[in-house]
Amino acid sequence: MDLLTAVENIVDLSKDSQLSPEFYRKASRYIKHISTRLDLTKEQSVMLALFIDQSDDCNIYASDIVKATGCRTTRVIRYTNDIDVLVNRGLIIRKRNTDRVSYRVPLEVVDAFKVDEVYAPRKMSGLTCRELFDELAIIVDMVDDDEMDYKSARERFVMLLESNQHLLFVQALKKYCPYRYMHNDLILLMMFCHLFVNKNDDMVGFHDIDCMFSKSEMRSIRSELERGEIELQNMKLVEFSNSNGMGDRYYFRLTMKAKRELLDELQLASLEASKSLRNMIKTTDIKPRTLFYSKEITHNIDELAGLLDERNYSDIHTRLQEQGFRCGFTCLFYGVPGTGKTETVMQLARRTGRDIMQVNIAELKSCWVGESEKNIKALFDTYRQRVSESSIAPILLFNEADAIIGRRQEGAERAVDKMENSLQNIILQEMETLDGILIATTNLAQNMDKAFERRFLYKIRFDKPTVEARTAIWKEMLPTLDIADAEKLAERYDFSGGQIENIARHYAIDAILHGNTVPTAENLASHCDSECISNTSTKRIGFNF
């Protein structure tokens, strides 16, 4: 006897039988065949046979079983637990329906019965993390297509977790949500992970998650999310998509903390990009250096250092928030090369006890369409996470930022121009909502887009050092140089600090090779002449508060 023959006989005998004990006696041989082959109880075997008989219908209702067997509705209700077992085994599917519960038989089950084989559902244990997320996508798609109800989907979610506890994702998830209780926080967090991994969705709206919850559950979740009071938000796993939550409180995303701790083993391109962009310079690793400026620049740098001192910074930050102002500090250091812009950032960080998160602009730009935008978003996500994790906010440094703050292309048609404009728009938006300290350095301020100029709260122009400053730099770089020679060199050559450092390095190499140990104006002249490069002064922007 094959399985379909057993089904046919059970169905024939069930007509108008009211599923009575007499029916079970007459059909016992056929029921036992299905029960033995599929490891089901006799009640489950009968229900499966009745569903398979109506497998051409995508919506099988309890009333259809009542009509086929002639029994009362209450009789079929008694089989609810048996039907649930069939659902859990994947032999039938409970569909998503707002008014009445319906079922369907998967085509794979029908095909297995056709060839007299026991249906084996897809393997759910021993999966890789990628395979687990593929299964999550299949389940959610079935719910979206009304091919599965949310209760069945949630049960499948938990079954996947329980069958794959070897995965780091499952272990991390269990730390935050003990999934054996299948509570709403777990399902919500899994949906956020699914949408980020499978849909690359970092703006999750209520319409993206409501399929997994009842109406009453969704009302409660919506209310708590909007107020920022849901437990996942308290655990810093979910945040408002616009970072501060003040403008639009209807879209959410996983925090960088959640992405790192839950999804690291997937090695997603967006997370790998954020890792490569986390070039942190610890404040304790920055060596002190003496820098020489004009009186005006010295005053401006000292004033900025005072503002970034943590006591002052915290007080100003709090007051700005209370008054409804943006509380980010955005600074531009601009001027000719070699005037100490980058080193000034380093020394400011050392003086104020701040780490530096240095941006490698080349790493931001990808040849793949859309990847550069993801990289810049990942960068600011990472910086926000650093700020939230640090007792003192680090400095986000865009060094030599000419490539990203230049004038935007009007009417851009080439893909590369559109990408550049898109990157700049993202950075401009992030600067508007920045809660931290951003410093950019540039040698080409005259090419800067006006929108960026408006967004830099502080601007310091670094000019070539004065004769007095150049004299001091010569003495600092070459301590054995006679003061008169230092003055002579400072007056003759209009060098920047970087150029003087280059000459000092060249002379040190010569001293090692040829034994010249005492520098003089005469033996440094050849190095100075080879270093000379004409420079064009740029228009002064100024230092504004």
N, C-alpha and C positions, 0 to 999 in steps of 0.2 A: 504494500500500500504506500503511495506517495502522499506528500503533504496536501496537495490540492484535492486528492480524492477524499481524504479525511475531512477537509473543509467542506466540500460539497455535501457529504453525508450528514455532517453536523447541521448545516444550514437547512437541508431538506427536512430533517427530523425536528428542527426547532420551530417550523412554521406552525403558528397557532398553538404551540405547546405550553405557552406561558412560563417556559423554562422550569417546568415542574420536575419533581423527583423522577417521575416516569420517563420524562425526556432524557434525563441524565442516565437512567438505566438502559434505555434503548441505544443511546449514542455512546455508551461507555467505551466501546472498542475504539472508536474514532477519536474520542476525546483523549484516551490514554496514549494513542499514537502521537498526537501533537504535544501532549504534556511531557512524554518521555523525550521526544526529539528536541524540544525547545526548553526543557526544564521549567515548565510552568505548572501551576495548579490547574485543576479541572475547570474552575470558574474562569481563570485567565485564558485558558485554551478556547473555551466557548466564546468569550468576548472577542478574541483575536479572529476566530473563524467568521464571526458575524461582521466584523469590520472589514476583513479582506473581501467578503462577498460584496461589499459596497465600495470597494477601493476605486471605482471609476468616478466616484463623487468626491470633490475636494472639500466638501463641508458635510460631514456625517454628524447628525445630531442624535441625542438620546431618543428623541421621538421616532427616528428611523428604526432604531432597535426595537422600540415598543411596537411599532407597526408590523415589523417582520416577525415577531415572536408571539404577538397577541397578548403580551403580559401588561400589567399596569406599570405606570411610570415609577411608582415607589419600588417596584421590583428591580428595575434597572438601576435606581439610585443605590441600592444595596451593593451593586457591583462597582461603585466608584473607586474604592481602594484597588480593586483588581485592574481597572482601567489605568489607574495611576502607575501601577507597576509596568504595564505595557508601554506607557509613555516614557518612563525612566529607562526602559530597555531599548528605546528607540524603535519599537515595533509599530507604534502609532504616534502621531504628533498631535498635541493639543494646540489648536490654532488661537491666534489673538483675535478676540472678538469683543466688541463693547457691550453687546446686549445678550447674546446666547453663546454658550460654550459649544464649539464644534471640533471635529477631529478629521484627520486624513491619514491614509496609509502611505508611507514613503514608497516611491517607485522601486527603490532598491529591495524593499521587503517583498513586494509583489514579484520582482524578477527572481529572487531567491526561491520563492514557493514554486514558480514555474518550472524550475529545473530540479526541484526536490532537494534544495539545500537549506541548511539552517542559516538564517540571516546573521551575519557577524558585523556589528556596527564598527565604524572606524576606530582604530586603536586610539585610546585617550591617555594612556599612561606611557611613561618613558619618553615624553616629547622634548624636543628642544624648545627654548624660549620662543623662537620664531614660529615654530609649529603651533605652540599654544596660542599665540596671537592670531595665527591663521584660523584656528578653530573658533576663537572669540569672534572674529569677523564673520564667519559663517553663521554663527548663532544670532548675532545682532542683525545680519541681513535677513534672516528668516523672520525675525520679529518685525522688522521694518516692512517686510512683504506680507505681513499678516499670516505667515505660515507657522508661527509658533507664538504661544502666549507668554507673557512676561514671567509667569511663575515657573514654567518649564525652562525658560532661558536661564533664570537665576539658579535653578537646580543644576543645570548643565555647567554654569560657571563654577559652582562649588565642587561639582564632580571633577572638573578639570584640575582645580587646585589640589584636591585631595589625592588625585592620581599622579601628581607631578611635584611632590614636595622636595624633590632633589634640586629644583630650579631656584636660583638666587632670587628671582622675581617673586616666587611664591613665599620664600622664607622672609623676604623683606615685607611683603604684603601682610603676612601673618603677624609681624611685629606691631603693625599699626591697627590691623583689623583681624581679630580672631575669627576667621571665616566660617568656623563650624556653626556659628549662630546665624549666618547668612543675613546680617543686618544691613540696613540701607547704606551705611558708610562704606562697607566693602563693595557693594554693587556699584555705588557711585564712583569710587576710586578706580575700580576696574573699567568702568565706562570711560573715564578720563584717560586712562592708560591706552585703552583700545583706540580712542579717537586720535590720540597723539601719534601712536605707532602706525596704525593702519590707514589713517586719513590725513596725517600731518596737520591736525587741527589744533591750533593754539588759541582759538576763540570759540569755546564751547557754550552754546546757548541752551536754554531750557528745552527747546524743540529737539535737541540732539540726544537728550537723555530721558525724556518723558516716557519712551516706549518700555522702559524697564521698571516702571513703578505704577502703582494704582493712582487714581486721581487724588485721593486723600493724602497719600504719601507724597505725591508731587507738590501739592499745595504747601505742605510743611517744609519740604526740601527747598522749594523756591523762596519761601519767606526767610528761612535761615540763611541761605546763600546771599540773598540781597542785603541782609543785615550784617553779613560777615561773621555769623555766629555758628556756622556748622562746624562740627568737630574737626573735619579735614582742614578747614581754614585755621583753626586754633593750633593744629599740629604743623602748620606751615607746609602743607602738601598741595593745597589749592589756593589760588589767589585770583583777584580780578584781572581780566586781560589787559586793562589799561593801567595796571600797576597801582595806582592810588585809589581806584574805586570811586572817585568823586564824580566823574562825568557819567560814565555808562556802567551801571551795576547789573547788567543782564548777560554779560559774557565773562567766562572764567577759563582758567588754564591750570595745568600742573605747574608747580613752582620748580625752579632749577634743583632745589633739594630733592623733590620727589623724583624728578627725572634721573638724577644721579643715583639715588638709593634704590629705586625700583627697576630702572630700565638699563642699567649700565651694561649688563651682559649681552644686550642686543647689539651693542656697538653701533648705534645709529649715527648716521653722518652728521646730523645736527648736534648731537652730544659730543662726538669726536671733535667737531669744529670748536665747540665751546671749550673743550679741554686744551686744544692747541692755542687758544687765545688767552688762556689764563697764565700769562707770563708775569709772575709776581716777583717784585723786588722787595725784599724785607728791609724795613727801616734800619735794622741793626747791621745790615750788610753794606750800607752806604758809608763810604769813607768821607770824613770831613775834608773839605777843600776851601781854600780862601779864594773868593771871587772879587774882582775889582770892577766897579761900575762908576758911572758919573754920579754926582750927588742926587740928581733927580731919580735915576733908576734905583739907587740905593734906598732912597726914601720910599719909593713905591714897593720894592721887594720887602722891606722891613714892615711896611703897613700890611701887606698881604700875609706875611708870616704871622703877624699879630691876629689877623682875622681867622687864620687857620689853626691857631693855638686851640686845643680842644675845649678849654673852658669858654673862650669867646665864641668858638664855632657852635657849641651846644646851645649857648644862650641865644645867639642870633638865629640859629635854626628854629628854636622853639618859638621865638617872637614872630618870625616870618610866618610860621604855620598858623599861629593864633590870629594873625592879621589877614590870613587868606592869600598870602603871596607864595610864589614858587620859592622853594627853600634850597634849590641846588646852586652850587657855586661853579660858574663856568668862566674859565680864564683863557686868554689868548696871549702867548708870548710870540712876538714877531720882530723881524729885523734881519740884517744880513747874516750870512753863515759865520760861525765861529765866535759869536758874541756871548756865548754862555747860556743860551736859552734852556737846553736840556739839562745842563749841570745845575742850573738854578732850580729846576723842578726837583732834582735829586736832593739838593741841600735844603729846600723848603720841606720836603718829606722827612728828612733827618731831623730838622729843627722842631717839627711839630709831631714827631713820633708816628708818622703815617707810612704804611706800605704803599707801593706803587703797582698798579696793574697796567702794564705797558702793552699797548696794542701793536701787533705786527700787521700793518695795513695790507701788505702783500698777501697775508693769509686770509684776509677778509674777502678778497676778490677771487671768485672761482670762474673757470671757463664754462661751467654748467649753468644753464639758465635757471634762475631762481635760487641757486645755492648761495650766492653772495648775500642776498637779502636774508636768508636763513642764518648765515654766519653773523651778520651784524645784529640781528635780533638775539641770537644766542650770546653774543658778547655782552649786550646790555642786561640780559637775564642773569648772566654769570656775575656781572658787577653788582646788580641788585642783591644777589645772594651773598656776595662778599660783604656788602654793607650791613646786611641783616645779621651776619655771623660775627662781625668784628665789633669790638668795643669802641674802636676809633675808625671812622670811615676811611678807607684807602683812597688814593688819588687814581683816577682813570686818565692815563696819559696817551694822547694821540700825538706821537712824535713825528715831525716832518709830515704834517697833515695836508700838505698842498694838494695831494691827489684826491682828497675827499671833500675839501671845503671850497674848491674852485667854483667858478660860475657854472650854473646849470645850463644844459643845452636846450634852447628854445626850439620847439617843433621837432624834437628828436625822432628820427626814423630808424637809425641803425640800432640793432639790438644792444650793442655795447653802450651807446649813448643813453638808451632807455634804462639800462641797468645802472649806470652811473647816477642818473637822476633819481631812480628809485632808492638807491643807497643813501643819497643825500637827503631825500625826503624822510626816510626812516630816522636818520641821525638827528635831523631838525626836530622831529616829533619827540624823540627820546630826550633831547636837550630841554624841551618844554616841561617834561615831567620828571626830570632828573632829581633824585634825592641823594646827593653826594657831591663829589668834587671832580670836575673834569677840567683838564688843562691840555690845550693843543699848542703845538709849536709850528711855526711856518716861516719860510724865507721869502714867500711870495704873497704878502698880504694884499698887494694891489690887485691880485687875481681873485680875491675871495668874494664869494657870493654875498650880496647884501643881506640875505636872510640869515646867514651865519654871523655876520658882523653884529646884527641886532641881538642875537642870542648869547653873545659873549658878554657877561656882566662886567668883567674886568679885562682891560687890555693894556699890555705893557710893551712899549717899543724898545728894543735893544739896539742902541747905536754902537758904532765903532768907539772903542775907549778913547778918552782924552789922552793928551801927552802925559799928564800926571799918572793916569791909570795904566798907560802902557809902560811907563817907567817901573811902576810897582809890579806889573806882570813879569817884565824882564827879570827883575830881582827875585821874584817868587820862583820862576822857572829855572833860573841859573844863579843860585845864591852867591857863587864866587865871582860873579860879574861885578866889576867896579861900578859904583853909582854914576860916575861921570859917563862911562861907556853906555850904561843903561839909558841915561838921559839922551845921549847922542843918537842911539838907535831909535828911541821913542820919537824923537823929533824928525828923524830922516824918513822913517817908514811908518805909514798909516796902517798898521796891522791890527787885525782882531786878535783876541786872546787865543783863539784856536790856531791862527797862523804862527803866533809866537811859540806856542807849545810845539808845533811841528818843527820849527827851527831848533828849539831846544833838544828835541829828540834826535834830529839829524846830527847835531853837534855831539850829543852823548855817544852816538854810534861811532862817529869819527874819533872821538877821544879813546874809545875802546880799541879801535883798529890801529890808530896811529900814535896814541899816547899824548895827545894834546889835552892837558888837564885844566888850564886856566883860560877861560873864554875872554875874548876882548872884542871890541867893536870891529877891529880889522879882520880878525879871523872868522867873525860871524857874517861879514858883509856878503861873501859869496853865497851863503845859505839864504840870506835875506833877498838877494837879487833874484835867485831862482824861485823864490816863493811869491814874488810880486805878481798880483793879478789885479787888473782894474776892476773897480766896483762902482756900481751906480746906486746912488742913494735913493731911497724910497720915500714916498709921502708919509708924513708922520700921522699916526692915528691918535695916539695919546693914551693916557691912563685915566679911566673914568670910574667914578663911584656914584 
